């Protein structure tokens, strides 16, 4: 039986560190507030209403993928949705981002966090995966995603955005038992959630650890690495994982280490705070890398966007296994035509 068309796509070849006809590219937050169609839609529905409407979520991503010409789609969702069925109140305040109404502040509060027994409360996300996959050209892979255990725990403890992560670190340092219990709940939930997305049609999953850069290397190894490794190792066999964290390039070797026994088809996402060539050396050339253009570059003139894309490709040195992306998500102020310019430039400049 022949492989599906997506299996031999440039994106999947890069994931497997095989030669590809050009460097594949997709963008984190590629469907979002910088797109006029999305802003028009958001005038009619709230963010949470949108996330829970699988038809709209699929439409938003399918429209974006066609317009940008990227080499992979990622489901339109939010990493904090998993918190609601675990007993944590979630809302998105206008202009303020996510707000969690009952944050975990003491060890005793951990008992309030429910184990996710089934993905049924998140069926709308599973439906989004299925409908997005059905609407995509077969040649384009679909990426599912979830927040990593540390980032979910930090959000649940801080109750919203944070500069110093004081509450999360305090619980982590004061009561390792409570911390591990909380991380264990998230680890089990994330594993179930990602595998359900795979069963619904995702070819790859990405684990976002957006806040873990607040930790040093020793704290990451002690308090985070075992839990993240548990998630990655429990992902369906043969399904690649992209492990992405921001804020501290010193963690890159540990992000690679978190793959544990799941070393094949491992991709480490890199943010813009480190040169790609240095990052890949720290990660190891036995893994693919994703990244890492500074998102603010997309606010520059097209000639500068092209120059920076060329420089980043030069750092990758034509080595198989590079997936071009931003070092974080597309900024809302980005002109859509600049995102298209980047995609076109990467395809042209990396053509082999």
C-alpha positions in Angstrom: 0.0 0.0 0.0 1.6 3.4 -1.0 2.3 6.0 1.6 -0.2 8.9 1.8 0.9 12.1 0.0 1.8 13.9 3.2 4.3 11.2 4.2 6.8 12.3 1.5 6.1 16.0 1.8 9.1 18.4 2.3 7.9 19.0 5.9 7.9 15.3 6.8 11.2 14.7 5.0 12.7 17.4 7.1 11.2 15.9 10.3 13.0 12.6 9.3 16.2 14.5 8.4 15.9 13.4 4.8 16.9 15.6 1.8 14.0 17.7 0.6 13.6 19.7 -2.6 13.5 22.9 -0.5 13.3 23.9 3.2 9.7 23.6 4.4 8.2 26.5 6.4 5.1 27.1 8.5 4.5 29.8 11.1 3.4 29.6 14.7 0.2 31.6 15.1 -0.1 31.5 11.3 -3.9 31.9 11.6 -4.4 34.8 14.0 -5.0 38.5 14.7 -2.7 39.7 11.9 -5.2 38.3 9.3 -8.1 40.6 8.2 -10.5 37.6 7.9 -9.7 36.5 11.4 -10.2 40.0 12.8 -13.6 40.2 11.0 -14.6 36.8 12.5 -13.6 37.9 16.0 -15.9 40.9 15.8 -18.7 38.3 15.8 -17.5 35.8 18.3 -15.4 35.7 21.4 -12.1 33.8 21.4 -13.4 31.0 23.5 -16.5 30.7 21.3 -14.3 30.5 18.3 -12.1 27.8 19.9 -15.1 25.7 20.7 -16.6 25.9 17.2 -14.8 23.2 15.2 -16.2 24.4 11.9 -14.9 27.9 12.3 -11.5 26.7 13.6 -11.1 24.5 10.6 -12.1 27.3 8.3 -9.7 29.8 9.8 -6.7 27.5 9.4 -7.7 26.2 5.9 -8.1 29.7 4.6 -4.7 30.7 6.1 -2.8 27.8 4.7 -4.1 28.4 1.2 -3.2 32.1 1.4 0.3 31.7 2.8 1.4 28.7 0.9 3.0 27.1 3.9 4.1 23.4 4.0 2.1 22.3 7.1 -1.0 23.3 9.0 -1.5 23.4 12.7 -4.9 23.1 14.3 -6.5 26.4 15.4 -6.9 26.1 19.2 -5.4 27.3 22.5 -3.1 25.4 24.8 -5.1 26.4 27.9 -8.4 24.8 26.9 -7.4 21.6 28.6 -7.5 23.3 32.0 -11.3 23.8 32.0 -12.3 20.1 32.3 -9.6 19.8 35.0 -11.5 22.2 37.2 -9.7 25.4 36.5 -11.8 28.4 35.5 -10.7 30.0 32.2 -11.6 33.2 30.5 -10.0 35.5 28.0 -10.2 39.1 29.1 -10.2 41.7 26.2 -6.7 43.0 25.9 -5.4 41.1 28.9 -5.0 37.5 27.7 -6.1 34.5 29.7 -7.3 34.8 33.3 -7.7 31.8 35.5 -10.2 32.5 38.2 -9.2 29.9 40.9 -5.4 29.7 40.8 -3.5 27.0 42.7 -1.4 28.7 45.4 -0.9 26.1 48.2 -0.1 22.4 48.2 -3.7 21.7 49.4 -5.0 23.4 46.2 -3.5 20.7 44.0 -6.3 18.3 45.1 -8.8 20.6 43.3 -7.2 19.8 40.0 -9.1 16.9 38.4 -7.6 14.1 36.5 -8.8 14.1 32.9 -10.5 10.8 32.6 -11.6 11.2 29.0 -11.1 13.6 26.1 -14.9 13.9 25.8 -15.0 17.4 27.3 -12.5 18.5 24.6 -14.4 16.8 21.8 -14.6 20.2 20.0 -10.8 20.1 19.6 -10.8 16.6 18.3 -13.5 17.6 15.8 -11.3 20.5 14.7 -8.5 18.1 14.0 -10.8 15.8 12.0 -12.4 18.7 10.0 -9.0 20.4 9.3 -7.5 17.2 8.1 -10.4 16.5 5.8 -10.2 20.0 4.3 -6.5 20.0 3.7 -4.8 18.9 0.5 -3.5 15.4 1.2 0.1 16.5 0.6 0.0 18.9 3.6 0.7 17.4 7.0 -1.4 18.5 10.0 0.2 19.4 13.4 -1.7 18.9 16.6 -0.5 20.5 19.8 -0.7 20.9 23.6 0.9 22.9 26.3 3.7 21.2 28.1 3.3 20.2 31.8 5.3 23.1 33.2 3.6 25.8 31.2 0.1 24.5 32.1 1.1 24.2 35.8 2.6 27.7 35.8 -0.5 29.2 34.2 -2.7 27.3 36.7 -0.6 28.6 39.6 0.0 32.2 38.5 -3.6 32.7 37.4 -2.5 34.6 34.3 0.6 36.3 32.9 3.7 36.7 35.1 7.0 38.4 35.1 8.8 36.5 37.8 6.7 33.2 38.1 6.9 33.7 41.9 3.9 31.6 42.8 4.8 28.7 40.6 8.4 28.6 41.7 7.5 29.0 45.4 5.2 25.9 45.2 7.9 24.0 43.3 10.6 24.8 45.8 8.5 24.4 49.0 6.7 21.2 48.3 8.2 18.9 45.7 5.5 16.3 46.5 2.7 18.6 45.6 4.5 19.9 42.6 5.1 16.4 41.3 1.4 15.5 41.9 0.3 18.5 39.9 2.7 17.8 37.1 1.6 14.2 37.1 -2.0 15.2 36.5 -1.0 17.4 33.6 1.3 14.8 32.2 -1.5 12.2 32.0 -4.0 14.6 30.6 -1.6 16.0 27.9 -0.7 12.4 26.8 -4.3 11.4 26.4 -5.1 14.7 24.6 -2.3 14.5 22.1 -2.9 10.8 21.3 -6.6 11.6 20.7 -5.5 14.3 18.2 -3.3 11.8 16.5 -6.2 9.3 16.3 -8.3 12.1 14.7 -5.8 12.8 11.9 -2.8 14.8 13.1 0.5 13.6 11.6 2.8 15.4 14.0 2.3 17.0 17.5 4.0 20.0 19.0 4.5 20.4 22.7 4.6 24.1 23.7 6.6 25.0 26.8 6.2 28.7 26.4 7.1 29.7 30.0 9.8 27.2 30.9 12.6 29.6 30.0 12.2 31.1 33.5 14.0 28.1 34.9 17.7 27.4 35.1 19.2 24.2 33.8 19.3 22.4 37.2 15.7 23.3 38.1 14.6 22.1 34.7 16.3 18.8 35.1 14.9 18.2 38.5 11.4 19.5 38.3 10.4 19.4 34.7 12.4 17.0 32.5 11.0 13.7 33.9 7.4 14.9 33.3 8.0 16.2 29.8 9.9 13.0 28.9 6.9 10.9 30.2 4.6 12.8 27.8 6.9 12.5 24.7 7.6 8.8 25.3 3.9 8.0 25.6 3.0 9.5 22.2 1.8 7.0 19.6 4.8 5.1 18.1 6.0 6.5 14.8 4.4 10.0 15.3 7.0 12.8 15.3 7.0 15.3 18.2 8.2 18.9 18.0 9.4 20.1 21.4 9.4 23.9 21.6 10.4 26.1 24.5 11.3 29.8 24.8 13.4 32.1 26.9 16.5 30.2 27.8 18.9 28.8 25.1 20.8 26.9 27.8 17.9 24.5 28.0 18.2 23.3 24.4 20.3 20.2 25.2 17.7 19.2 27.9 14.9 19.7 25.4 16.6 17.2 23.2 17.2 14.9 26.2 13.5 14.9 27.0 12.8 12.7 23.9 14.2 9.8 26.0 13.5 6.6 24.1 11.6 8.4 21.4 14.7 9.6 19.5 13.5 9.0 15.9 11.6 11.8 14.2 12.5 14.2 17.0 12.3 17.9 16.3 13.5 20.6 18.7 12.0 24.1 18.3 14.3 27.0 18.7 13.4 30.6 19.7 15.2 33.6 18.3 17.6 34.2 21.2 20.3 32.0 19.9 21.9 31.5 16.4 20.4 28.5 14.6 23.8 27.1 13.9 24.8 27.2 17.6 21.4 25.8 18.7 21.7 22.8 16.3 25.1 22.0 17.6 23.9 22.2 21.2 20.9 20.0 20.4 22.8 17.5 18.3 22.8 16.9 14.6 20.9 13.6 15.1 17.7 15.7 15.5 15.8 18.0 13.3 15.4 21.6 14.3 12.6 24.2 13.8 13.0 27.9 13.8 14.1 30.6 14.4 13.5 34.0 12.8 12.6 36.8 15.2 8.9 37.5 14.7 9.6 41.3 14.7 11.5 40.8 11.4 8.2 40.5 9.7 7.5 44.1 10.5 10.6 45.1 8.5 10.7 45.9 4.8 10.5 42.9 2.4 14.2 43.3 1.4 15.2 42.9 5.0 12.9 39.9 5.5 14.5 38.3 2.5 18.0 39.1 3.8 17.3 37.6 7.2 15.7 34.5 5.7 18.8 34.0 3.6 21.1 34.4 6.6 19.1 31.9 8.6 19.2 29.4 5.8 23.0 29.9 5.5 23.3 28.9 9.2 21.4 25.7 8.5 24.0 25.0 5.8 21.7 22.9 3.7 21.8 20.1 6.3 18.7 17.9 6.1 16.3 18.4 9.0 15.6 22.1 9.1 12.0 23.3 9.3 11.9 27.1 8.9 9.7 28.9 11.4 9.6 32.0 13.6 11.2 31.9 17.0 7.7 32.5 18.4 4.3 33.3 17.1 3.3 35.9 14.4 2.7 39.3 15.9 -0.7 40.9 15.5 0.8 43.9 13.8 2.4 41.8 11.0 1.2 42.7 7.4 -0.1 39.5 5.9 1.9 40.2 2.7 5.1 40.1 4.7 4.3 36.6 6.0 3.7 35.6 2.4 7.0 37.3 1.3 8.8 35.2 3.9 7.3 31.9 2.8 8.1 32.7 -0.9 11.6 33.7 0.0 12.4 30.6 1.9 11.1 28.4 -0.9 13.0 30.2 -3.5 16.3 30.6 -1.6 16.4 27.0 -0.4 15.4 25.3 -3.6 17.8 22.5 -4.4 
